[in-house]
């Protein structure tokens, strides 16, 4: 039997408030639009440029409720999840393909009033670790400036 992994990790900002809805069977679904940005130095002009990608993230049940309660436009968030591909027939009859991220955990990195960070939202993650220490670890890795030689292209 072959081993496989489907895992996505994002660190970005919410582009709009979470959208919470309920299925006819009562399941909560929350959709987030998360922006991630990448800076690079253009080799031809020598100027720094930034490219932003948008990711659609879906959360279910308790994670959906907590995201809806605690997140808002502009929130910095760390997300773990898996890729989910789908398709549907568009209004014009053409097949439309989708790529979503189904979240399995998230950590709010935006400080609350008073300067403290939110704790990890996943019950499993709360048992394993303190979110503020993870936040500190992430922050220490993110403050490093890249040199031109560090960029892989």
C-alpha positions in Angstrom: 0.0 0.0 0.0 1.4 3.4 -1.0 1.4 6.3 1.4 0.1 9.6 0.3 -0.2 13.1 1.8 -2.7 15.8 1.0 -1.8 18.8 3.2 -1.9 22.5 2.7 -0.5 25.2 5.1 -1.3 28.9 4.6 -0.4 32.0 6.5 -2.3 35.0 5.2 -5.1 37.6 5.8 -8.8 37.4 5.3 -10.0 39.5 2.4 -13.6 39.7 3.7 -15.7 38.7 6.7 -16.3 34.9 7.0 -19.5 33.6 5.3 -21.4 31.2 7.5 -24.3 29.1 6.2 -26.2 26.0 7.3 -27.1 23.0 5.1 -30.6 21.6 5.2 -29.4 18.9 7.6 -28.0 21.5 10.0 -24.3 21.3 9.2 -22.4 24.6 9.6 -20.2 25.6 6.7 -18.0 28.7 6.7 -16.1 30.0 3.7 -13.0 32.2 4.0 -11.1 34.0 1.3 -7.4 34.2 2.3 -4.8 36.3 0.6 -1.2 35.2 0.6 1.5 37.5 -0.8 5.0 36.8 -2.1 7.7 39.4 -2.7 10.5 39.0 -5.2 13.1 41.1 -6.9 12.6 41.4 -10.7 15.9 40.5 -12.3 15.4 42.8 -15.3 14.4 46.0 -13.4 15.9 45.3 -10.0 12.6 46.4 -8.4 10.8 44.5 -5.6 7.4 43.2 -6.7 4.6 41.6 -4.8 2.2 39.0 -6.1 -1.0 38.1 -4.2 -2.9 34.8 -4.5 -6.4 34.2 -3.2 -7.4 30.9 -1.6 -10.9 29.7 -0.9 -11.0 27.8 2.4 -14.0 25.8 3.7 -14.5 25.0 7.4 -17.1 22.6 8.8 -19.1 22.3 12.0 -17.3 23.6 15.2 -14.4 25.1 13.2 -17.0 26.9 11.0 -18.7 28.4 14.1 -15.5 29.5 15.7 -14.2 31.1 12.5 -17.5 33.0 12.1 -17.3 34.1 15.8 -13.7 35.2 16.0 -12.5 36.1 12.5 -13.1 39.3 10.5 -11.8 41.0 7.4 -8.1 41.7 7.7 -7.5 39.0 10.4 -4.1 37.3 10.1 -4.6 33.5 10.2 -2.6 30.3 10.0 -4.6 27.5 8.3 -3.9 23.8 7.9 -6.0 21.6 5.7 -6.2 19.6 2.5 -6.9 20.2 -1.1 -10.4 19.3 -2.5 -11.1 19.4 -6.2 -14.6 19.6 -7.7 -16.6 20.6 -10.7 -20.0 21.8 -11.7 -21.8 22.8 -14.9 -21.9 26.6 -15.3 -24.8 28.7 -16.5 -23.5 28.5 -20.0 -23.3 24.7 -19.8 -19.5 24.6 -19.6 -17.9 22.5 -16.9 -16.3 24.7 -14.2 -13.5 23.2 -12.1 -12.9 24.3 -8.5 -10.0 24.0 -6.0 -10.9 24.5 -2.4 -9.0 24.0 0.9 -10.9 22.1 3.5 -9.5 23.3 6.8 -8.6 21.0 9.6 -7.2 23.6 12.0 -6.5 27.3 12.3 -4.7 29.7 14.6 -5.7 33.4 14.7 -2.5 35.5 14.6 -4.1 38.9 14.9 -3.5 40.2 18.5 -6.6 40.9 20.6 -7.1 44.2 22.3 -4.5 44.2 25.1 -1.9 42.6 22.9 -2.4 38.8 23.5 -2.9 36.4 20.6 -5.9 34.1 20.1 -5.4 30.5 21.0 -5.5 27.6 18.6 -9.1 26.9 17.6 -8.8 23.1 17.0 -9.5 21.1 20.1 -6.7 18.7 19.2 -4.2 21.5 18.7 -5.2 23.1 22.0 -4.3 19.9 23.8 -0.9 19.7 22.1 0.5 23.2 22.3 0.1 26.8 23.3 -0.9 29.0 20.4 1.1 32.0 21.6 4.4 30.0 21.6 3.6 28.9 18.0 2.8 32.5 17.1 6.2 33.5 18.5 7.9 30.8 16.5 6.2 31.8 13.3 6.9 35.5 13.9 10.6 34.8 14.4 10.8 32.9 11.1 8.8 35.5 9.2 10.9 38.5 10.2 13.9 37.4 8.1 14.5 39.4 5.0 15.3 37.5 1.8 18.3 38.4 -0.2 18.2 38.0 -4.0 20.2 34.8 -3.8 17.6 33.3 -1.5 14.8 33.5 -4.1 14.6 30.2 -6.1 13.9 31.8 -9.5 
